[in-house]
């Protein structure tokens, strides 16, 4: 129940001992301020890592090839490795249960023209699953489908900025563009969170590129979306096995790090998770140590305050005050000071992060902030800290006999 007289006494006590109250709150405010800043910086690093992979699915494995650096099975080093459709089919057949999405990539660059507007753009010849691995957002129309691949259709999906360059504000869906002398029908327009470079890309069916530009079955890259039900360790193991098997199939020395490159996002995610866990652990240790120091500080101050008020407590007991009322008053005062000081430290920390947030991007810290869970946890910690800091010395003071308290200096 709200006791107005008790709160009036608490505020009178705080007002009477301003320096003591400020010192009591400063230790807690500083602890929460440091805690907030450290967590904000770590969250900013986490945001930077998240943005680095924003336009690719988190379960992607990229397979690329180059030249061998070691002789193997009678073949000389320096041999150029070439991926083909049979390698794509091999991956599809052998690892079907571990694969969610699968696509090949062929890289091209063509001049694209519509009426009087034209420019050069990068092309990616792909399979339909590429949409999900690249996290392509369809704004209009559709993406490349299975029929387009089977029929090697002359269809094209263009980025938002390609559409803007060639058509401006006019509709582009269903129109035909000239791609280095060959007419393609626009079936879709996409946007991509990866930024302007991604939105100046064009997509065509992989079979169309193979038939029209080389009449071969060559591919430049294989992208795999591993089964999301796999744990990170299982996904890493899958990527390692895939690398070993492909090296064996392509006659690449097992220790050759140049001829075949397998980039597994599971490894990157695992490394990032480990790094972030260590950072959070360090922050928790430092923040908790600072908070504990603050609690000890306010406890010492409360002990000193209670010693000063020993006579007051003796008079209260002589007049019939119960020990519980004395304990309750001291605990409420302690909780009030710690809560207000903690809120001040939290608010100041949040304000500082907001003010310096943009300036930290050059240090790979983006949008530093403290999430709601941390705020709630810090608030609960403050209340518990105030309770502990006030209860123990108050309990000791409440046990003292009135006659002893009145004789205290």
N, C-alpha and C positions, 0 to 999 in steps of 0.2 A: 504494500500500500504506500502511496506517495505521502511522505511526511515533510510538510513544508518547514517546520521548525528545524528538523535535522538538516535539511538542505541549506537553510539560512545559517546555521552554525558552521557548516562545511565551508561556505563561501566566506564567512567572516574569518575563519581560520586561514584560508588561502590568502585573503586580502591582508591579514595581519602579518603573514610571513611570506611576502612577495618573493624575496630572493630564494628562500628555500623551495618555494613552489616552482620557480623558473628553473632552478638547478635540477629539481626532480623531473620536470618534463623534458629538459634539454637532452638528457641521456637517451630517453626513449625516442624522442623526435629524431635525433641524429641516427639512431640505430635503424629506424624505419626508413629514413631518407636514403641511407646507404643501401639498405635492402632493396628498395624500389629502383634505385639507379642501376644496381648490378643486374637485377632481373630484367629490367628494361633493355639493357645492352645485350644480354644474352638472347632475349626475344628478337632483337634487331638482327643479330647474326642468323638466327633461325629463319627469319623472313628473307634474308639474303640468299640462303641456301635454297629456300622454296622457290624464289624467283628464278634462280639459275636453271631450274627444271620445269618452269611453268608451262612450256609449250610441248613437252614430251610426257607420255604416260610414265608413271613411276615404276612400272614393271617391264620396261623395255630393255632389250639386248640388241646392240648394234654389231653387225659383223661386216668388216671391211678387209680388203686384201691389198698387198703391194708386192714388192720384190723380195725374193728369198735372200737371206744373209748367210746361210750355211748350206753346203752341199748335202744331199740326202738321196739314198737309194740310186746312186749312180748319176744323179742330176746335179748340175753345177749351181753354184750360188749366183745371185743376180737374175734368176729366172722370174719373169713376170707372171704372177698368179692371176688367173681370170675366173671369176665366178660365172656359172651358167645356170640355165633353167634346171638342169639335172641336180645341181647342188641345192637349189631352192626346194625341189621336190623331195630330195633326200632328207632335208631337215623336216619338212612337212610330214613325211611318212614315219620317220624314225622317232620323232619326239612329240607326236600328236597329243598324247595325254598331258604333256607339260606345257602345251602352247595354247594361249587364248587367241592371239592375233598373229598374223604372219604376212609380210609383204616384202617384195623386192623393190629396189630403187635403181633407176637409171637417171643419171644427171645429163642435162642438155641445156643449151642456151640458144634461143631463137629470137628473130625479129617478129613481132606481132603487130599487125596493122589492121585498122578499121577506118575506112574512108581516108581522111587526110591525117589521121593520128596514128603514130607508130612509135615503138620503142623496143629495146632488147630486154628480155626477161629470162630468168632462170626457170627451167622446167624440171619437174620430177615425174618420171614415168613409174607408176605404182600399181599395186593391187588394191582392192576395196578396203581391206583392213587398215591401210595406211591412215585413213581418216581418224581412227581411234588411237593409234599410236602417236600421231602428231597432234592429237586433240584439236582437230580442225572443226570450227564452228560454221555450219552452213547457214548463211543469211538468206539465200534465195536458191531455189532449185534443189538439185541433189548432187551427191558425190558419184564417183565412178563406181559401177557395179559389176557383177560377175559377167553379165551378158556383154558389156562393153569390152571386157578382157577377152572373152571367148571369140568375139567377132572382130577384134582389133579395130574398134570403131574410132572414127575421127571426131572425138568429142573432147572438150576441154573444160576444166574447172579453174576459174581465175580468182585471184585474190581481190580483196576489196579495193586496194590501191591501183591494181591493174585496171579494174573497171572504171575507177575515177579518172585515170590517165587517158583511157581510150574513149570513154563514153560520157564522162562528166556526170551530169545529173540524169541523163537519158537512160532508159531501160536497156540492159544488155542481155538478159536471159533469153535464150532462143536465137540470138543473132549469130552470124558467122563472122569469124575473123580469119585473116590470112596469116598463117604461120610459116614464114619462109617459103612462100609459094604454094602451100597446101591449105585448103579450106577446112576449118574446124568449127563445129557447132558448140556454143557455150551452153552447158547444161547446169552449171551451178556457179555461185559466187560465195566465197567464204571469207571469214575473218579469223585471226589467230592471235592468241595472247602473247606470242613471241615477239610482236612488234612489227615495224614497217617492213623490214627485210622479208619476214615470213609472208606478209600480205602482198608482196610483189612477186610471188611465186605463181606458177601455173602447173596444173596436174593433168596428165593424160594417161591412158591405159598403158601398162608395161608392154603388152604385145604390139600395140600400135607403134611404139618407139622402135622395137626390135625389127618390125617388118619394114617400116618406112626409112629408117636411118641406120642402115648397115646390113639388113637382111641376115641377122644372126640371132643367137639365143643368149647373148652376153647380158649380164647384169652387174651393176657396180657395188651393190650393197644388199644385205639381207637384214631386215629388222624383225625382231621377234618380241611378242608380248607374252611373257611367261605366265603360267597359271597363277592368278592372284591368291589362290589358296595355299600356295607354297610359302613356307616361312622364309625369312631372309637367308638363313643358312642353307636351306634346301635350294633356294633360287641361285645362290652363289655356287653351290655344288653342281647344279644343272648347267650353269654357264661354263664352268671349268671342264665338265665332261663334253659339252658341245665343242669347245675349243680343241680338246684333244682329238675328238672324232673327226673334226673337219681337217685338222692338220694331217691326220693319217690318210684321209680320203684324197687330199690335194697334194700328197707327197711332200709335206713340209716337215722339216726337222722339229722334233718336240720342243727343243730349246730355242727355236728361231722366233724371236720377238718382233721381227720386222715384216714377215710375209703375211701374217694373219693377225688382225686386231679385233678382239672381242671386248666391247665395252658393256659391262653389265651394270645396270642401274641399281641392282640389288646390292652390289659391292659399295657403290657410292652412298646409297641410303644407309647401309650398315655402318659405314665409316662416319657419316654425318650423325647418325643416332648415337654412336659411341662418343664422338666428340662433344655433342650437345649434353649427353649424360654427365660427362666429366665436368663440363662447364657449370651445369646446374648444381652438381655436387659441391664444387668449389664455392659457388655463390651461397648455397645453403649453409656450408660450414662457416664461411666468413660472416654471412648475415646472422646466423644463429649465435655465433660467438659475440658479435656486437650487441645483439639483443640481450643475451645473457648478461653481458657486462652492464647494459642499461638496467636490467632488473636488479642486479646486485647493487648498483649505484642508488637506485630509488629505494631499495630495501634498507640500505645503510642510512639514507636520509630520513626514512620513516622511523627507524630506531632512534635516531637523534631527536626527531620531533616528539616522539612518544615520551622520551626521557624528559624533555622540556615540559611536557603536559602531565607529568606524573601527579603533581598536586591537584591539578584540575580533575583528573580521573578519580583521585581519592575523595575529593569533595562530592563528585557525582555519585560515587558508591555510598558515601555517608548519607546522602540524601535519598538513597533508595534505588539508584540506577542499577539495572541489571548488567552483568558482564557482557551479555549478548548485544546490548545497545551500544556499549563502548566499542566493541569489536566492529559492529555494523557501521558506526560512524567513521572509524578510521579506514575500514575497507572501502567504503563508498568514496571517501576523499581520494584514496590511492587510485581506485579505478577511474574516477573522473579525471585526475591529472594525466594518467597514462593514456586514456582513451583520447582526450583532447590533444595531447602532445603527439600521439601516434597518428591521428588524423592530420595534424599539421605537417608532420614529416612526410606522410603519404601524399598529401596534396602538393607540397613543395617539390617532391621527387617527380610526380607526374607532370607538374608545370615545367620543370627543367627539361625533362625528356621531350616534351612537346615543343619547347623553344629551340632546342639544339638538334632535334631529330634530323632535319634536312642536311645539316652540316656534317653529320656522321656518315653519310652515304659514301664519301671518299675513303672511309675506313671500313667499308663493307658492312656497315650497320644500317639497316633500312627500317624505318618506322618503328623505332624502339618504343615499347609500351609495356604495361603490366596488365595481365588479363584479370577477369573478374574473380577467378578462383584464388589468385594470389592475394587480391584485396581482401576477400572474405577471410582467408587464412590468417592474414596479418592482423585483421581486426579481432578475430577470436584469440589470437596469441596475445594481443594487447590486454584484452579483458582478463585473461588468465594471469598475465604478468602482474597486472594491477592487484588482482585478488591475492596472489602469493606475496607480493611486496608489502601489502598492508596487513594481511591476516596474521602472519607469524609474530611480528612484534606486538600487534594489538592484542593477540591472545595472551601473551606473556604479561602485558600491562594490565589486562583485565583481571588477572589472578591475584594481583597485589592487594594486600589488606589496606583498608582506608587509613588506619593509624600509621602504617609504614609510609604510605604515599604522602600523607600530610607532613611527615618529618623530612621528606626528601628535599635536597637543595636544588 
